[in-house]
Amino acid sequence: IILQGTCTWALAGERLIDRYGRGDPAWLKRLGGRFHGMVVPGQPIRLRARQMGRADGVVSVAFAVENAEGELAITSGVAEFAV
């Protein structure tokens, strides 16, 4: 049994919204990434994110998600937030 990639993506999106979007999903303008590996339901995942830039009223954030074994589950993640 594995967690569907879109669920992992949504969990990452929630945390990114909390951290960079002031907790309001309306600030999120783009969320993308590449599904790369598996996540087992009930096991922890780790979001690694860093702000890449701020221009024209948009904050760009690069992110990746690791599964409980430290393997990449989502790579090449990008989120953009209105500011």
N, C-alpha and C positions, 0 to 999 in steps of 0.2 A: 504494500500500500504506500503510495506517495501522495504528497500534496500537489495539486495541480499548479502549474507555473503561474497561471493568472492569479491564483490566491496568494502565492508568495509575492508576486508583483504588487498586489493590492496592499498586503501588509507593509511592504517597503514604502509604498505611497503614503499610507497613513502616518508612518513615522517621519517621513520627509515633510509632510504637511505640518505635523506638530513642530518640527524643528525650524523649517524655513518659511512656512506659510501661515505662521501665527495661529495655527490650529484651525484655519478656515480653508476648506477645499476650494473655495472660489478663487483663491490666490494661485492655485496650480493651473498652469497653462499648457504644460506638456509633460508627459511621463513616458519614457521609453527605455528599452533595454533588451538584452539577448538572453533567452532562456538557455542555460548552460548545463545545469546539473539538477540532481534530485534533492528534495526535502522530505523528511519523514514527518507525518503529522504528530504533533505533541512534542517534538524536539525543538530546541532553541535554534534561532537563526540570528545572524549578526549582520547589521547594516553598516557599511562603511561608506561615508559620504564626505564630500568636501566642496565648498563653494569654489567655483571656477572663475566667476566673473560677474560683473554687474554693468549692464549697458542698456540704454534706451528703455529704462523702466522695467528691466527683466533681470532677475538673479538666476544664473545657471549653476546647477549642482551636478557633479558627477557622482555616481554611486555604484556599488556592487553589493551583492548579498551572498553570505557564506552559510552553508548548512552546519549542523552540529559537529561534523568532522573537520570543519575548516575548509571544505571544498567549495568552489564557486558555484552558486546556484543561478545567479543573475550577473551578467557582465555587461560592460559598455552602457551602464545605466546613465540616463540624463533626465533631469527634472528642471523645469523652468517655472519661475514664480514671478508674478507681477509684484512690483513694489510701489 
